[in-house]
Amino acid sequence: MGKIPESELILNKDGSVYHLNLLPKHISDIVLTVGDPSRVYMVSQYFDDIDFEMNRREFITHVGTYKGKRITVISTGMGTDNVEIFMTELDALVNIDLKKREIKQRKKKLKIIRIGTSGSLQEDIPLGSHLVSDYAVGMDTLMCYYNLPQDEFELETSKELQKQTQLPFAPYVVRGSQTLRDQIGTDMIVGNTVTCPGFYAPQGRKLRAELKNDRLFESLNYYHKDDFWLTNFEMETAGYYSMGRILGHEVLSVNAIIANRIKNKFSKNPNKIVDSLIRKVLDRV
C-alpha cells in the first residue's frame, strides 16, 4: 500500500490523529480504556505522576506512570462505533508513519485492557463480582464492514446464535487475548460477554417503547454450547476483540458487575466495585 490520502487518515494541524488528538509519543505499550470519561480520573488518581492530559470530545487521555510502568488511559464513550474509531486511530499512532503517511514495515503490538461495567445475564453471577471476558458476542453490525478471521467454533456459535435470537444478521463471535486473561483475570469469573448496540431494547429492557423481539433476553440467557454460556451484557467488548484481532493487538475486557438482570438488582455503590477492579488491573499489568 502506498501513501495514505489525507481524506482517509485525517490529521490535525499539529500532526495529531483527528478524533483522539494524540501524537505517537502519547501512546504507551500498556493502554487502559474506560467508557465513561470521568473514569479516566478514577484510574489516573493512582498514578505516581501524570505527564500529559488531553480532552477531546468523549476521548479523554491521561499519560503517567504507575509503580514505574508508563501507562496511557483513554475514555472511548459508549458503543462499538466509538471503539472502531479509537482502535483504528490508536493503531495508526503506532503502526503508521504519520508524516510520510505510510504503513510501517515493523508492526507494534499494544496491550489494551478495557475496564468496564456490565450487567450479569446469569443468576449465579453476583453483584460486586469481577468478570473477565473470554469470548465476546457482537450483536451489532460493525463486523459486516470488516474481514474478521474467525475459527470454526466462533463461526458455528455465530450461526447458532442467529437462529436462537432470530436476528436478521449473524452476531460475530471472537475471543480475547488468552495471554492477558491469564495475567490479569486471575481469581475473576471467566465469562462470555454479549455486546449490544444499545442499552434498552438491544439488551431486552422495556420502558415505553415496544420491543420487536420480547424473547431476546430469554434466548441469550438460555443459550449454551456444552459449558459455553453467555454471562453478561455491555456495549463495547466485541468491538475491542474484533478490532484487536484484525489489527494485531493483545486486547482484554474486564467487567465490574453492577447489575443482575435475572434478579432485577442494581448495585447501591457501583463506583466501589469499579474502583476495586481498577486497582486490581493496575497491580497486574
C-alpha positions in Angstrom: 0.0 0.0 0.0 1.3 3.4 -0.9 0.8 6.8 0.6 -2.5 7.1 2.6 -4.6 10.1 1.3 -5.5 13.0 3.6 -9.2 12.1 3.3 -8.5 8.6 4.7 -6.1 9.4 7.5 -7.2 12.8 8.8 -4.7 14.7 10.9 -5.0 17.9 12.9 -2.7 20.9 12.3 -0.3 19.7 15.0 0.0 16.3 13.3 -2.2 14.5 15.8 -4.8 12.0 14.8 -8.2 13.5 14.1 -10.5 12.3 16.9 -8.1 11.3 19.7 -6.0 14.4 19.2 -2.9 12.4 20.2 0.7 12.0 18.9 2.7 8.8 18.8 4.7 9.9 21.9 1.5 9.8 24.0 0.9 6.0 23.5 2.4 3.6 26.0 2.8 -0.1 25.4 0.0 -0.5 28.0 -3.3 1.2 27.2 -6.2 1.1 29.7 -9.6 2.1 28.4 -12.8 3.1 30.1 -16.2 4.1 28.6 -17.1 7.0 30.9 -14.7 10.0 30.6 -15.0 10.6 34.4 -13.4 7.1 35.0 -10.1 8.3 33.5 -9.7 10.3 36.7 -10.6 7.2 38.8 -7.6 5.4 37.1 -5.1 8.2 37.0 -5.6 9.1 40.7 -3.4 6.1 41.4 -0.6 7.1 39.0 2.7 8.2 40.6 2.7 11.1 38.2 0.7 12.4 35.2 2.8 14.0 32.4 0.2 14.5 29.8 -3.6 15.2 29.6 -5.9 15.7 26.5 -9.6 16.4 26.5 -11.2 15.9 23.1 -14.9 15.1 22.7 -15.5 11.9 24.8 -11.9 10.9 24.3 -10.1 11.9 27.5 -6.5 10.9 27.8 -4.1 10.8 30.7 -0.5 9.5 30.4 1.6 8.7 33.5 3.4 6.1 35.5 2.3 3.5 38.0 5.0 1.8 40.0 7.5 2.6 37.3 5.4 1.5 34.4 4.3 4.0 31.8 0.5 3.8 31.2 -1.9 5.6 28.9 -5.6 5.6 30.0 -8.2 6.8 27.5 -12.0 7.0 27.6 -14.0 5.9 24.5 -17.6 6.8 25.3 -20.2 4.2 24.7 -20.7 1.7 21.8 -18.6 -0.2 19.2 -18.8 2.7 16.8 -16.6 4.7 19.2 -14.4 1.7 19.8 -13.8 1.4 16.0 -12.6 5.0 15.8 -10.5 4.6 18.9 -8.8 1.3 17.9 -8.2 2.5 14.3 -6.6 5.8 15.4 -4.7 4.1 18.2 -3.2 1.6 15.8 -2.4 4.4 13.3 -0.4 6.2 16.1 2.0 3.2 16.5 1.9 1.4 13.1 1.7 4.2 10.5 4.3 6.9 9.9 2.1 9.9 10.1 4.5 12.3 8.4 5.1 10.0 5.4 1.5 8.6 5.5 2.9 5.1 5.1 2.3 1.9 7.0 5.4 0.9 8.9 7.1 -2.4 7.9 7.6 -3.4 11.6 4.4 -3.5 13.5 3.9 -2.8 17.2 1.6 -4.9 19.3 -0.1 -3.0 22.2 -1.6 -4.4 25.3 -5.1 -2.9 25.6 -7.3 -3.5 28.6 -10.9 -2.3 28.8 -12.1 -1.7 32.4 -15.9 -1.5 32.2 -19.2 -2.0 33.9 -21.7 -4.7 33.0 -24.9 -6.5 34.0 -24.9 -10.2 34.6 -27.1 -12.4 32.4 -27.0 -15.4 34.7 -28.4 -15.6 38.2 -25.3 -17.1 39.8 -23.0 -14.1 38.9 -23.4 -11.8 41.9 -23.3 -8.0 42.1 -19.9 -6.8 43.0 -18.0 -9.5 41.2 -15.3 -9.0 38.6 -15.6 -10.9 35.3 -13.0 -11.3 32.6 -14.4 -11.8 29.1 -13.1 -14.9 27.3 -15.3 -14.6 24.2 -17.4 -11.7 23.1 -20.6 -11.9 21.0 -21.2 -8.8 18.9 -24.9 -8.1 18.5 -24.1 -5.0 16.4 -23.2 -4.9 12.7 -19.7 -3.5 12.9 -18.1 -6.6 11.5 -20.3 -6.5 8.4 -17.8 -4.0 7.2 -14.5 -5.8 8.0 -13.0 -9.1 7.1 -12.8 -10.7 10.6 -10.9 -14.0 10.7 -12.9 -16.5 12.9 -12.2 -20.1 13.8 -14.6 -23.0 13.4 -16.0 -22.7 16.9 -16.7 -19.0 16.5 -18.4 -19.3 13.2 -20.5 -22.2 14.4 -21.6 -20.3 17.5 -22.4 -17.3 15.4 -24.8 -19.3 13.2 -26.4 -20.9 16.2 -26.9 -17.6 17.9 -28.5 -16.1 14.8 -31.0 -19.0 14.8 -31.6 -18.7 18.6 -32.1 -14.9 18.6 -33.9 -14.7 15.2 -31.8 -11.7 14.2 -31.7 -10.7 10.5 -27.8 -11.0 10.6 -25.3 -13.3 12.3 -23.8 -12.0 15.5 -20.0 -12.2 15.4 -18.1 -14.2 18.0 -14.4 -13.5 18.8 -12.0 -14.5 21.6 -9.9 -12.0 23.5 -6.2 -12.3 24.5 -5.6 -15.5 26.4 -2.2 -14.2 27.4 -3.7 -11.1 29.1 -6.6 -13.2 30.5 -4.0 -15.4 32.3 -2.1 -12.3 33.5 -4.9 -10.1 34.6 -8.0 -12.3 35.0 -6.6 -14.4 37.9 -9.4 -15.0 40.5 -12.0 -13.3 38.3 -15.1 -15.1 37.0 -14.4 -16.2 33.4 -17.4 -15.4 31.2 -18.6 -14.8 27.6 -19.8 -11.3 27.0 -22.7 -10.1 24.9 -22.0 -6.7 23.3 -25.2 -4.8 22.3 -25.7 -1.7 20.1 -27.8 0.0 22.7 -28.7 -0.1 26.4 -32.5 -0.6 26.3 -34.2 -2.8 23.6 -31.0 -4.4 22.4 -30.5 -5.6 26.0 -34.1 -6.6 26.4 -35.1 -3.6 28.5 -38.6 -2.2 28.1 -39.8 1.2 29.3 -42.4 2.7 27.0 -41.3 1.6 23.5 -42.5 -1.8 22.4 -39.8 -4.5 21.8 -39.6 -6.1 18.4 -38.2 -9.3 20.0 -39.5 -9.6 23.5 -37.8 -13.0 23.9 -34.3 -11.8 23.1 -33.2 -11.7 26.7 -34.5 -15.2 27.4 -32.9 -16.5 24.2 -29.5 -15.3 25.3 -29.9 -16.4 28.9 -30.7 -20.0 27.9 -28.2 -20.4 25.1 -25.3 -22.7 25.8 -22.9 -24.9 23.9 -21.6 -27.5 26.3 -20.0 -25.4 29.0 -20.1 -22.2 26.9 -22.7 -19.8 28.4 -23.4 -16.2 27.8 -22.7 -14.4 31.1 -23.1 -10.6 30.8 -24.3 -7.6 28.8 -22.4 -4.5 27.8 -21.7 -2.3 24.8 -18.0 -2.4 23.7 -16.1 -5.7 24.3 -16.8 -7.4 20.9 -15.7 -4.2 19.1 -12.4 -4.3 21.1 -11.8 -8.0 20.5 -12.6 -7.9 16.8 -10.6 -4.8 16.0 -7.8 -6.1 18.2 -7.6 -9.3 16.1 -7.8 -7.5 12.8 -5.0 -5.0 13.8 -2.9 -7.5 15.7 -3.0 -6.2 19.3 -3.5 -8.0 22.6 -6.9 -7.0 24.0 -8.8 -7.9 27.1 -12.0 -6.8 28.7 -12.7 -7.0 32.4 -16.1 -6.1 33.9 -17.4 -4.8 37.2 -20.7 -6.5 37.6 -23.1 -3.7 38.8 -26.4 -5.3 37.9 -28.0 -8.7 37.9 -30.7 -8.8 35.2 -32.2 -12.1 36.4 -32.8 -10.9 39.9 -33.6 -7.3 38.8 -30.9 -5.9 41.1 -28.6 -2.9 40.7 -25.6 -2.1 42.9 -26.1 0.6 45.6 -22.4 1.6 45.2 -21.2 0.8 41.7 -18.1 3.1 42.0 -16.7 1.0 44.8 -16.9 -2.1 42.5 -15.2 -0.2 39.7 -12.5 1.2 41.9 -11.5 -2.2 43.2 -11.3 -3.5 39.7 -9.2 -0.6 38.6 -6.7 -1.2 41.4 -6.6 -4.9 40.6 -5.8 -4.3 37.0 -3.1 -1.6 37.7 -1.3 -4.1 40.0 -1.3 -6.8 37.3 -0.4 -5.0 34.1 
